[in-house]
Amino acid sequence: MPTRHAVSVSLGSSKRDKKVTVTFGDTTVIIERIGTDGDVEAAKRLYRELDGKVDAFGMGGVDMYIRVGERKYPLRAAFQLIKDVKQTPVVDGQGLKHTLERRVFELAAPQLKEPLHFETAFMPLALDRVGLAQAVNEVADEIIFGDFMVGLGLPIPIRGLKTYIRVLKTLLPVVGFFPMSMLFYGSDGVEHEPKYEKYWAQADLIACDFMFMKKYMPPQMLKGKTLVANTTTADNIAYLKEHGVRLMITTTPRYDGRSFGTNMMEAALTAYAGKGRPLTLDELNTLIDELNLRPTVLYLNP
C-alpha cells in the first residue's frame, strides 16, 4: 500500500496542530497540520524546507485566490509565502470550497433526520466561501452577509446572494493587493466582544469558518440554531453543545475527533491523486464521490 504525505502550513495557532493517518482507496495518506502562530517568516521557512519532501501542501490561514464563478482573484501577499516552493503542489482549499462545501446539504442529506429549510441565514464572513454561500442560498429564505460588519466594523449588512456577488466583483480587484496583516484574521480562538448581535439572534442558520465565527459569536444566542462550519475540535463541539446548538454540520469529515480545514483536505486529496499538481473541480468532485467523503452531522441538542 503506497503512503503519501500532505502537510498544511498554517499561519494559525500551533495549539491546533494535529497529525492523523487515513486510508483513501488503496493509499495511506498522512495528514499533518503545522501552525506558525502568525509568523510569516516561519511559514515561508517550512514551505522551503519541506518542498519536494511531501506530496502536497495546504495553505492555512489565508487563501491564494478568491473564486467567484469562473474567475479567480489572486491575493498577492499569499503568494509571497510560497515563492521558494518549486516542486510540491500547493492548494488553499478553494477547490473544496466550490465542491464539497457547495454540495454540503446534498452530501449531508442521508444523515439528516429531516429536510433542512431556514428562514434567515447569517454568514459572518463569506469572502472566501462563495460556494458555501450558494449552498446556503438554496435552503434559506434570506441570507445576511456580515463581512463589512464583523470583518471591518462597518454597520452595513449585505442582503441576498446576488447583491453580495456584485459587491465582491467590485472589491476583489482591490482586496488582491491587501497586505498579509489585513488578510489573516488569526485562529487562536480568542473571543472578541460579540458584534452585531441582532443578526446572530434572528438567524436560525449560521455558516462560516468556525474560528472566525467563534471570535464574535454571542454564546447566549446559539440555542436551537444550526451551524455549518469546519475546523472543529472535540472541545469546540462540547462548547457548542453546552450553549444549546441544535445541529452542527462540519463540511469536512472528522478524523480522530477533528474536522480539518478545506486546505488540509484538498492537500490530502492532491497527495492521494499523485498528479503533482492541484486538482480541477471535476477531479475533486469525482474523488469526493469515489472516496465517499461526506460532511459530519452532529445533533447536539435534538
N, C-alpha and C positions, 0 to 999 in steps of 0.2 A: 504494500500500500504506500503510494508516494506521500510525502509530507511537504507542505508548503507553509510559509510564514508570512503573516500580514501584520504590520505594525502601524498603529495610529500615533503619530507625533502630535500631541495636543498642546495648545497654549494654556489649557486649563489646569486645574489643580491636580497635583500629583497624589493627593489623598484619594482620588477616584481611580487610580491605576488598577488594572486587572489583567490577568492572563488566563485564558482558557484554551482548551483543545476541543475542536468539534470535528465531526466527520461529515463531509459532503460527498455523496456518492461513494466512490472507492478511494477518496483522498482525505488524508488528515490535514486539517488546517489549524495552525497555532495562531490564535487571535490575541494580540497584545496591545494594550493602551499605555502610553508613556506621557505623563503630563509634565509640563515645564514651568508651571506656576507663573505664567505670563512672561517668561524670559524668552524674548525673541531670539537672542543670540544662542541660547541653549537649544532651541528648536532647530535653528539652522545647522548647528553642530551635529545634532542627532541625524538629521537628514543626510548630511555629508558623510558621517561615519558609517551609516547603515546602507548607503546606496550600493546596490549590487549584491548585498548580503542577505536581503529579504526579498520576497516575491512581489510585494505591493505595499505602498504607503497609503494611509489615510491621513488627510489633513484635518486636524481637530481644532475647534475654536474659531475658525474663520473659513470662509469659502474662497475658492479661486474665481468662481463665476456666480452670477445670479442668472438663472434661466427663466425667461418669460416667453412662453410659446416656443417657437423655433429659434429664438435669438438668445445668445449668451452674452452677458455684460461682464467683462473682466474686472476683478478687483486687484489693481496693480500691486498694492502693498503685499498681498498674499504671495504673489509670485517671487518676491524677494526671499521668502523663506526657503524656496526650493531651487534657487538659482544655481546651486552646485550639484543638483541631482542630475546624473547623466544616464543611469541605467534602469533604475526601478520605477515602474509606473506609479503616478500619484493621482489619487482621486479624493474628492472633497465631500462626497455624499450626495451631490446634486442629482446623480443618476438615480439613486434610490428614492430621492425626494419626489421624483417625477415618475416613478414606477410603483414601488412598494407603498409609499405614502399616498400617492394618487389613488391607489386601489385599496386603501386601508379598510373601508367599510365593506367592500366586496369580499376581501380576503378574510375579514373577521366574522362574516355572516354565519358560518356554520357553528361558531362558538357562542353566538348571541342567543339570549332567551326570547328576544322579541325584535321585530324590525325597529330600527332607530329613526326617530324624527324629532327635531328640536325646533323650538320657536325662535330662539336667539342664540347665536354662537358668538363668542368673543375670542379673537386671536390677538393676544397682547403684542406679538411681533410675528409678522408673516413674511418679511422681506425675502428670506431665503427658503420659504416653504410655500411657494405658489402651488405646487402640486397638492399639498395638503389642503390649501385654501379651496382648490377646485373640488376636492372630495367633500369638504365641509359644506360647500355651496349646494351640493346635491341632497343633503339631509337636513338642512336648516332653512327656515323661512327668511331669516335675516342674518347677515354677518356684520359684525362691527370690528374693524381693524384698529389696533391701538398703537401702531408704530410711532406715530407722531407723539402720542400722549405718553406712553410708557417709556419709549426709547429716547425721546428728545425733550420731554417735559412741556410739549405744546398742547394746549387743550383743544385738539382738533381730531375728533373721531372720523374715520372714513367708513362710510356705509355702503355695502354692496361690492361684489367682486369686480364688476365692470369698472366702477369708479376707481377701485384700488389698482387695477391693471393700468388704467390711464395714468394714474399718479406715478406708478413705478416706471413706466416708459419715459416719463418726463424727467424723473430724478436720477435714474440709474446711470446715465452717462456722466453725471457729476459725482455720484457716490463712488464710482470706479476709481476716482483719484483721492479718496479719503485716506488719511494715514492709518496705520495699524491701531493707534490709540482710539480711533473712532469706530473701528470695525470689530474689535474684540471686546465683548462685554463681560468676560470673565465666567468662570464656572466653579467658584469657590463655595457656592451655596449659601453665602452670607445674605440674609434677608435685608432688604431696604424697607423704608416706610412704604406701606401699601399705597398704590396710586390709582386714582380714578375708580374708586371702589364701587360706584353705582353700576359700572359696566360689568364688573365681576358679578355683582349681585343679581342683575337682571338676566344674565346668560344661564341657560341650562346646559350648554356645552362650552368648554374651554379647550382650545387647541393651540399648542405652541411647543417649542423646545422646553423641556422640563426645567432646566437650570435657570433659564431666563424667567420662566413662569414663577418659579419658587421665590425668586428675589422680590417680587412685587405683589404676590397674591395675598389677599386678606383671608387668613385661615378660617375665620369665623363665618365666612360666606361660601364655604365649599360644600356644605351639607346638601346631599341629594343630587349633586351635579355629576356629569360625565366629563372625564378628562381624556384627551388624546395627546400623547407626548412620546418621548423616547428617553434614552439615557437615564433610566431609573434604577436605583439600587434597592435592596431589601429594606433599608432604613427609610428611603423615600416612600415606598409603598406603605410601610407601617404608619408614617406621618399622615398620609392621605386617608388611610382607614380611620385613624384616630379623629380626624377632623370631618368625618362624615361623607367623604366622597362615595357616591354610589357605585360608579363603574369607571374603571381605568383601562384604557386600551393603549398598550405600547406598540408603536408602529413597527419596531424591530423585534425579533424573537428574543426570549430571555434564555441566557445560558448561565448556569450556576448562580441563579438569583439576581442576574444583572441583564438589563437590556442595553446594548451598546448603541453608540451613535451611528447615524447613517454612513458617515465617512468610514468608520471601522468595518461595518458590514459590507460596504461596497468594496473596500480593500480586500476583505476575506473572499468575496466572490471573484474579484480580479485575480487574486493569487490562485484560487481553485481553477479558474479557466486556463491559466498558464499561457495567455497570448502575448504577454509582455507589453500590454497597452491597456488603457481604460476600455471598458465595455460600452457598447452602444445601448440605448434604451431598449431596443428589441432584444438584444442579447441578455440584458438584465431581466426583462420580463420572462424570457424563456427559462432562465435559471430559477427565478422565483417559483415558477410552476413545476419545473423538473425536480427541484430540491424540496418542494412543499414548504417554502419559507412563509410563515404566517405571523401576523401580529399576535400579541398575547392579550387575552381578555380576562380581566380580573373583576369579579363582582365583590367589591369590598364591603358594602353595606346594602345588601339587596332589599 
